[in-house]
Amino acid sequence: MQQSPILFTDGLLAGIDEAGRGPLAGPVVAAAVILDVARPVTGLRDSKKLSAARRESLAIDIRERALCWSVAWADAAEIDRINILQATMLAMRRAILGLRVIPHSVQVDGNRLPSLEFFSGSLEGEAFIGGDGYVAAISAASILAKVCRDRMMVQYDAIFPGYGFSQHKGYGTADHREKIQVLGPCALHRRSFAPIKSMLL
Protein backbone atom coordinates (compact mmCIF):
# COMPACT_ATOMS: atom_id res chain seq x y z
CA MET A 1 0.00 0.00 0.00
CA GLN A 2 1.28 3.45 -0.88
CA GLN A 3 2.28 5.56 2.09
CA SER A 4 0.47 8.82 2.77
CA PRO A 5 2.40 11.82 1.44
CA ILE A 6 4.51 13.92 3.78
CA LEU A 7 3.96 17.49 2.66
CA PHE A 8 6.68 19.93 1.68
CA THR A 9 9.74 17.99 2.81
CA ASP A 10 12.56 20.52 3.22
CA GLY A 11 15.49 20.17 0.85
CA LEU A 12 13.95 17.58 -1.43
CA LEU A 13 13.62 18.36 -5.11
CA ALA A 14 11.70 16.39 -7.73
CA GLY A 15 12.43 16.35 -11.43
CA ILE A 16 9.40 16.10 -13.71
CA ASP A 17 9.07 15.32 -17.40
CA GLU A 18 6.56 13.86 -19.82
CA ALA A 19 6.41 11.57 -22.82
CA GLY A 20 3.81 11.46 -25.54
CA ARG A 21 2.64 15.00 -26.23
CA GLY A 22 2.92 14.64 -29.99
CA PRO A 23 1.44 11.22 -30.92
CA LEU A 24 -1.92 10.72 -32.56
CA ALA A 25 -2.87 8.00 -30.10
CA GLY A 26 -2.36 6.95 -26.51
CA PRO A 27 -1.88 8.77 -23.22
CA VAL A 28 0.50 11.53 -22.27
CA VAL A 29 2.64 10.15 -19.45
CA ALA A 30 4.49 12.12 -16.78
CA ALA A 31 7.02 11.01 -14.19
CA ALA A 32 8.33 12.62 -11.03
CA VAL A 33 11.62 11.51 -9.48
CA ILE A 34 13.40 12.47 -6.27
CA LEU A 35 16.97 11.23 -6.58
CA ASP A 36 18.95 10.02 -3.58
CA VAL A 37 22.30 11.81 -3.36
CA ALA A 38 23.69 8.82 -1.48
CA ARG A 39 22.79 6.45 -4.32
CA PRO A 40 23.50 8.25 -7.61
CA VAL A 41 22.41 6.87 -10.97
CA THR A 42 25.11 7.14 -13.62
CA GLY A 43 24.44 7.70 -17.31
CA LEU A 44 21.35 9.89 -16.98
CA ARG A 45 20.52 12.00 -20.03
CA ASP A 46 17.62 12.97 -22.27
CA SER A 47 15.63 9.78 -22.89
CA LYS A 48 15.33 10.60 -26.61
CA LYS A 49 19.10 10.29 -26.95
CA LEU A 50 19.22 6.80 -25.46
CA SER A 51 18.54 3.46 -27.08
CA ALA A 52 15.47 1.55 -25.92
CA ALA A 53 17.69 -1.04 -24.21
CA ARG A 54 19.66 1.66 -22.37
CA ARG A 55 16.45 3.36 -21.25
CA GLU A 56 15.16 0.08 -19.86
CA SER A 57 18.41 -0.51 -17.98
CA LEU A 58 18.48 2.99 -16.54
CA ALA A 59 14.80 2.76 -15.57
CA ILE A 60 15.64 -0.22 -13.37
CA ASP A 61 18.48 1.72 -11.73
CA ILE A 62 16.25 4.75 -11.17
CA ARG A 63 13.47 2.73 -9.57
CA GLU A 64 15.97 0.93 -7.32
CA ARG A 65 18.11 3.93 -6.34
CA ALA A 66 15.81 6.93 -6.26
CA LEU A 67 14.45 8.14 -2.96
CA CYS A 68 11.02 7.88 -4.55
CA TRP A 69 9.39 8.07 -7.97
CA SER A 70 5.95 8.14 -9.52
CA VAL A 71 4.45 7.78 -12.99
CA ALA A 72 0.99 9.03 -14.00
CA TRP A 73 -0.88 9.89 -17.17
CA ALA A 74 -3.86 11.48 -18.84
CA ASP A 75 -5.63 9.36 -21.43
CA ALA A 76 -6.80 10.22 -24.93
CA ALA A 77 -10.32 11.14 -23.78
CA GLU A 78 -8.91 13.61 -21.26
CA ILE A 79 -6.59 15.06 -23.91
CA ASP A 80 -9.58 15.61 -26.20
CA ARG A 81 -11.63 17.16 -23.42
CA ILE A 82 -9.12 19.65 -21.98
CA ASN A 83 -6.40 19.83 -24.74
CA ILE A 84 -2.91 18.37 -24.76
CA LEU A 85 -1.25 21.15 -22.77
CA GLN A 86 -3.71 20.95 -19.90
CA ALA A 87 -3.65 17.14 -20.00
CA THR A 88 0.15 17.26 -19.71
CA MET A 89 -0.11 19.55 -16.70
CA LEU A 90 -2.70 17.22 -15.19
CA ALA A 91 -0.46 14.19 -15.66
CA MET A 92 2.40 16.08 -13.99
CA ARG A 93 0.22 16.96 -10.99
CA ARG A 94 -0.84 13.33 -10.70
CA ALA A 95 2.80 12.25 -10.78
CA ILE A 96 3.67 14.66 -7.97
CA LEU A 97 0.75 13.41 -5.88
CA GLY A 98 1.90 9.83 -6.49
CA LEU A 99 5.22 10.41 -4.75
CA ARG A 100 5.67 8.78 -1.37
CA VAL A 101 6.97 12.10 -0.08
CA ILE A 102 6.06 15.50 -1.47
CA PRO A 103 9.20 17.59 -2.15
CA HIS A 104 9.83 21.20 -1.26
CA SER A 105 10.33 22.12 -4.92
CA VAL A 106 10.14 20.74 -8.45
CA GLN A 107 12.06 21.25 -11.66
CA VAL A 108 10.16 20.65 -14.88
CA ASP A 109 11.38 20.18 -18.43
CA GLY A 110 9.93 22.84 -20.74
CA ASN A 111 8.69 26.38 -20.32
CA ARG A 112 5.57 25.81 -18.23
CA LEU A 113 4.81 24.59 -14.74
CA PRO A 114 1.71 22.70 -13.65
CA SER A 115 -0.29 24.15 -10.80
CA LEU A 116 1.79 23.57 -7.67
CA GLU A 117 -0.99 24.33 -5.19
CA PHE A 118 -1.57 21.25 -3.07
CA PHE A 119 -3.80 20.90 -0.05
CA SER A 120 -3.00 23.82 2.26
CA GLY A 121 0.21 25.03 0.62
CA SER A 122 2.25 25.18 -2.56
CA LEU A 123 5.55 23.92 -3.90
CA GLU A 124 8.31 25.99 -5.39
CA GLY A 125 9.02 25.29 -9.04
CA GLU A 126 11.28 26.08 -11.98
CA ALA A 127 10.91 25.25 -15.65
CA PHE A 128 13.97 24.53 -17.80
CA ILE A 129 13.84 24.32 -21.58
CA GLY A 130 15.93 21.27 -22.49
CA GLY A 131 16.23 20.39 -18.81
CA ASP A 132 16.04 16.68 -19.59
CA GLY A 133 19.51 17.01 -21.07
CA TYR A 134 21.30 18.54 -18.10
CA VAL A 135 19.23 18.28 -14.89
CA ALA A 136 19.71 14.77 -13.49
CA ALA A 137 16.31 14.45 -11.81
CA ILE A 138 14.52 15.64 -14.94
CA SER A 139 16.55 13.19 -17.06
CA ALA A 140 15.50 10.40 -14.71
CA ALA A 141 11.86 11.45 -15.02
CA SER A 142 12.10 11.58 -18.82
CA ILE A 143 13.43 8.02 -18.87
CA LEU A 144 10.71 6.63 -16.60
CA ALA A 145 7.96 8.43 -18.52
CA LYS A 146 9.24 7.18 -21.88
CA VAL A 147 9.73 3.59 -20.72
CA CYS A 148 6.30 3.47 -19.12
CA ARG A 149 4.53 4.92 -22.15
CA ASP A 150 6.31 2.61 -24.59
CA ARG A 151 5.29 -0.40 -22.50
CA MET A 152 1.69 0.81 -22.40
CA MET A 153 1.59 1.15 -26.17
CA VAL A 154 2.97 -2.37 -26.62
CA GLN A 155 0.19 -3.67 -24.36
CA TYR A 156 -2.41 -1.65 -26.26
CA ASP A 157 -1.24 -3.26 -29.49
CA ALA A 158 -2.75 -6.53 -28.28
CA ILE A 159 -6.02 -4.84 -27.33
CA PHE A 160 -6.31 -2.78 -30.52
CA PRO A 161 -4.58 -4.94 -33.16
CA GLY A 162 -3.87 -3.79 -36.66
CA TYR A 163 -2.59 -0.28 -35.98
CA GLY A 164 1.01 -1.24 -35.17
CA PHE A 165 1.13 0.54 -31.80
CA SER A 166 4.04 -1.61 -30.61
CA GLN A 167 6.16 -0.26 -33.47
CA HIS A 168 5.30 3.45 -33.77
CA LYS A 169 3.94 3.97 -30.22
CA GLY A 170 1.09 6.08 -31.56
CA TYR A 171 3.19 8.63 -33.43
CA GLY A 172 1.99 9.84 -36.82
CA THR A 173 4.14 7.71 -39.06
CA ALA A 174 3.08 7.07 -42.65
CA ASP A 175 2.15 3.50 -41.76
CA HIS A 176 0.07 4.61 -38.78
CA ARG A 177 -1.81 7.22 -40.84
CA GLU A 178 -2.52 4.62 -43.49
CA LYS A 179 -3.89 2.20 -40.88
CA ILE A 180 -6.19 4.92 -39.51
CA GLN A 181 -7.51 5.52 -43.02
CA VAL A 182 -8.22 1.80 -43.46
CA LEU A 183 -9.47 0.87 -39.98
CA GLY A 184 -10.75 4.19 -38.71
CA PRO A 185 -9.74 5.58 -35.30
CA CYS A 186 -9.98 3.45 -32.17
CA ALA A 187 -10.52 4.43 -28.55
CA LEU A 188 -6.83 5.31 -28.17
CA HIS A 189 -6.85 7.94 -30.90
CA ARG A 190 -6.94 11.63 -30.04
CA ARG A 191 -9.97 12.89 -31.89
CA SER A 192 -8.98 16.53 -31.38
CA PHE A 193 -5.74 15.96 -33.33
CA ALA A 194 -5.38 16.30 -37.10
CA PRO A 195 -5.75 14.27 -39.27
CA ILE A 196 -8.19 12.34 -37.08
CA LYS A 197 -10.35 15.37 -36.40
CA SER A 198 -10.88 15.98 -40.11
CA MET A 199 -11.77 12.32 -40.66
CA LEU A 200 -14.63 12.60 -38.19
CA LEU A 201 -16.25 15.68 -39.76
C-alpha positions as CSV (number, residue, x, y, z in Angstrom):
1,M,0.0,0.0,0.0
2,Q,1.3,3.4,-0.9
3,Q,2.3,5.6,2.1
4,S,0.5,8.8,2.8
5,P,2.4,11.8,1.4
6,I,4.5,13.9,3.8
7,L,4.0,17.5,2.7
8,F,6.7,19.9,1.7
9,T,9.7,18.0,2.8
10,D,12.6,20.5,3.2
11,G,15.5,20.2,0.9
12,L,13.9,17.6,-1.4
13,L,13.6,18.4,-5.1
14,A,11.7,16.4,-7.7
15,G,12.4,16.4,-11.4
16,I,9.4,16.1,-13.7
17,D,9.1,15.3,-17.4
18,E,6.6,13.9,-19.8
19,A,6.4,11.6,-22.8
20,G,3.8,11.5,-25.5
21,R,2.6,15.0,-26.2
22,G,2.9,14.6,-30.0
23,P,1.4,11.2,-30.9
24,L,-1.9,10.7,-32.6
25,A,-2.9,8.0,-30.1
26,G,-2.4,6.9,-26.5
27,P,-1.9,8.8,-23.2
28,V,0.5,11.5,-22.3
29,V,2.6,10.1,-19.4
30,A,4.5,12.1,-16.8
31,A,7.0,11.0,-14.2
32,A,8.3,12.6,-11.0
33,V,11.6,11.5,-9.5
34,I,13.4,12.5,-6.3
35,L,17.0,11.2,-6.6
36,D,18.9,10.0,-3.6
37,V,22.3,11.8,-3.4
38,A,23.7,8.8,-1.5
39,R,22.8,6.4,-4.3
40,P,23.5,8.2,-7.6
41,V,22.4,6.9,-11.0
42,T,25.1,7.1,-13.6
43,G,24.4,7.7,-17.3
44,L,21.3,9.9,-17.0
45,R,20.5,12.0,-20.0
46,D,17.6,13.0,-22.3
47,S,15.6,9.8,-22.9
48,K,15.3,10.6,-26.6
49,K,19.1,10.3,-26.9
50,L,19.2,6.8,-25.5
51,S,18.5,3.5,-27.1
52,A,15.5,1.6,-25.9
53,A,17.7,-1.0,-24.2
54,R,19.7,1.7,-22.4
55,R,16.4,3.4,-21.3
56,E,15.2,0.1,-19.9
57,S,18.4,-0.5,-18.0
58,L,18.5,3.0,-16.5
59,A,14.8,2.8,-15.6
60,I,15.6,-0.2,-13.4
61,D,18.5,1.7,-11.7
62,I,16.3,4.8,-11.2
63,R,13.5,2.7,-9.6
64,E,16.0,0.9,-7.3
65,R,18.1,3.9,-6.3
66,A,15.8,6.9,-6.3
67,L,14.5,8.1,-3.0
68,C,11.0,7.9,-4.6
69,W,9.4,8.1,-8.0
70,S,5.9,8.1,-9.5
71,V,4.4,7.8,-13.0
72,A,1.0,9.0,-14.0
73,W,-0.9,9.9,-17.2
74,A,-3.9,11.5,-18.8
75,D,-5.6,9.4,-21.4
76,A,-6.8,10.2,-24.9
77,A,-10.3,11.1,-23.8
78,E,-8.9,13.6,-21.3
79,I,-6.6,15.1,-23.9
80,D,-9.6,15.6,-26.2
81,R,-11.6,17.2,-23.4
82,I,-9.1,19.6,-22.0
83,N,-6.4,19.8,-24.7
84,I,-2.9,18.4,-24.8
85,L,-1.2,21.2,-22.8
86,Q,-3.7,20.9,-19.9
87,A,-3.6,17.1,-20.0
88,T,0.1,17.3,-19.7
89,M,-0.1,19.6,-16.7
90,L,-2.7,17.2,-15.2
91,A,-0.5,14.2,-15.7
92,M,2.4,16.1,-14.0
93,R,0.2,17.0,-11.0
94,R,-0.8,13.3,-10.7
95,A,2.8,12.2,-10.8
96,I,3.7,14.7,-8.0
97,L,0.7,13.4,-5.9
98,G,1.9,9.8,-6.5
99,L,5.2,10.4,-4.7
100,R,5.7,8.8,-1.4
101,V,7.0,12.1,-0.1
102,I,6.1,15.5,-1.5
103,P,9.2,17.6,-2.1
104,H,9.8,21.2,-1.3
105,S,10.3,22.1,-4.9
106,V,10.1,20.7,-8.4
107,Q,12.1,21.3,-11.7
108,V,10.2,20.7,-14.9
109,D,11.4,20.2,-18.4
110,G,9.9,22.8,-20.7
111,N,8.7,26.4,-20.3
112,R,5.6,25.8,-18.2
113,L,4.8,24.6,-14.7
114,P,1.7,22.7,-13.7
115,S,-0.3,24.2,-10.8
116,L,1.8,23.6,-7.7
117,E,-1.0,24.3,-5.2
118,F,-1.6,21.3,-3.1
119,F,-3.8,20.9,0.0
120,S,-3.0,23.8,2.3
121,G,0.2,25.0,0.6
122,S,2.3,25.2,-2.6
123,L,5.6,23.9,-3.9
124,E,8.3,26.0,-5.4
125,G,9.0,25.3,-9.0
126,E,11.3,26.1,-12.0
127,A,10.9,25.2,-15.7
128,F,14.0,24.5,-17.8
129,I,13.8,24.3,-21.6
130,G,15.9,21.3,-22.5
131,G,16.2,20.4,-18.8
132,D,16.0,16.7,-19.6
133,G,19.5,17.0,-21.1
134,Y,21.3,18.5,-18.1
135,V,19.2,18.3,-14.9
136,A,19.7,14.8,-13.5
137,A,16.3,14.5,-11.8
138,I,14.5,15.6,-14.9
139,S,16.5,13.2,-17.1
140,A,15.5,10.4,-14.7
141,A,11.9,11.5,-15.0
142,S,12.1,11.6,-18.8
143,I,13.4,8.0,-18.9
144,L,10.7,6.6,-16.6
145,A,8.0,8.4,-18.5
146,K,9.2,7.2,-21.9
147,V,9.7,3.6,-20.7
148,C,6.3,3.5,-19.1
149,R,4.5,4.9,-22.1
150,D,6.3,2.6,-24.6
151,R,5.3,-0.4,-22.5
152,M,1.7,0.8,-22.4
153,M,1.6,1.1,-26.2
154,V,3.0,-2.4,-26.6
155,Q,0.2,-3.7,-24.4
156,Y,-2.4,-1.7,-26.3
157,D,-1.2,-3.3,-29.5
158,A,-2.7,-6.5,-28.3
159,I,-6.0,-4.8,-27.3
160,F,-6.3,-2.8,-30.5
161,P,-4.6,-4.9,-33.2
162,G,-3.9,-3.8,-36.7
163,Y,-2.6,-0.3,-36.0
164,G,1.0,-1.2,-35.2
165,F,1.1,0.5,-31.8
166,S,4.0,-1.6,-30.6
167,Q,6.2,-0.3,-33.5
168,H,5.3,3.5,-33.8
169,K,3.9,4.0,-30.2
170,G,1.1,6.1,-31.6
171,Y,3.2,8.6,-33.4
172,G,2.0,9.8,-36.8
173,T,4.1,7.7,-39.1
174,A,3.1,7.1,-42.6
175,D,2.1,3.5,-41.8
176,H,0.1,4.6,-38.8
177,R,-1.8,7.2,-40.8
178,E,-2.5,4.6,-43.5
179,K,-3.9,2.2,-40.9
180,I,-6.2,4.9,-39.5
181,Q,-7.5,5.5,-43.0
182,V,-8.2,1.8,-43.5
183,L,-9.5,0.9,-40.0
184,G,-10.8,4.2,-38.7
185,P,-9.7,5.6,-35.3
186,C,-10.0,3.5,-32.2
187,A,-10.5,4.4,-28.5
188,L,-6.8,5.3,-28.2
189,H,-6.8,7.9,-30.9
190,R,-6.9,11.6,-30.0
191,R,-10.0,12.9,-31.9
192,S,-9.0,16.5,-31.4
193,F,-5.7,16.0,-33.3
194,A,-5.4,16.3,-37.1
195,P,-5.8,14.3,-39.3
196,I,-8.2,12.3,-37.1
197,K,-10.4,15.4,-36.4
198,S,-10.9,16.0,-40.1
199,M,-11.8,12.3,-40.7
200,L,-14.6,12.6,-38.2
201,L,-16.2,15.7,-39.8
